[in-house]
Amino acid sequence: MLMAVGMITVFTILALIVIFGNILISLVNRYIPETKVSAVIRSATHTGIDPRKMVAIVSAVDVVTEGKAKVTSITKAE
């Protein structure tokens, strides 16, 4: 009997975690917008710089400056 009560309790708690996790995910997706792809990243194909490197540079600048700086252009050094 005690084992059945324990299994039901674990199942109930795990079900609640899944339900509340899905509710939290849907609320975050609804009220917090995704960041837009900047014009610098979109222009990566025109400048010949690898788009993955461009994203890494823009992300690094954003993290280091805590969102206060913005990359406006990137040119290849020759």
N, C-alpha and C positions, 0 to 999 in steps of 0.2 A: 504494500500500500504506500509506504513512504517513498519508494522508488518511483511510483507513478506520479505522486504529487511533485517530486523533484523534476521529473521529465516534463510535466505540464508547465511548471513554473519556468523552466529554461526555455521551452518553446514559446511561451507567452512573452517573456522578456525579449527574446530574439525577434519575434514578430513585431513588437512595439518599436524596437530599434530600426527595423526595416521600414515600417510605416512612417515614423517620424523623420527618418533620413530622406525618404522620397518627398515628403512634404517640404522639408528644408531645402532640398535641391530645387523643387519647383518654385518656391518663393524667391530664392536667390536668382534663378534664371529670369523670373518675371520682373523683379524690381531693381536689379543691378545690371545695367547694360554692359554688353561686351565692348572692349576697346576697339576703336576703329583702326583700320590699317592706314598708316600714315602715307602721305604722298611720297616720302622718301623710299619706303619699301616698295610701293607700286612702281617707282621709277628704276628699280633695280635691274629690270630686264633691259632697259634702254642704255644704262651705263656699262653694262658688261660685268657688274659685280654679282657674285653668287647671292641669290635672295636669302639663303640661310645665314650667310655671313652678315648681310644687311640687318636681318632680324636680331642677330646676336649683338651687333654694335648698338642698335637702337635700344635693346633691352638692357644692355650694360649701362648705357648713359642714363636710362630711366632709373635703374636701381641705385647707381652711385649718387645721383643728384636728388634722389627721393622724389622724382616726378617734377622737379622745378625747372629742368632744362629740356630742350627739345632739339632733336637733330633736324636741321633744315636741308642739308645737302652733304653728300659724300662724294669725293672725287678720288680717283685712283692716282697714287703718286707714281711718277715715272722716273 
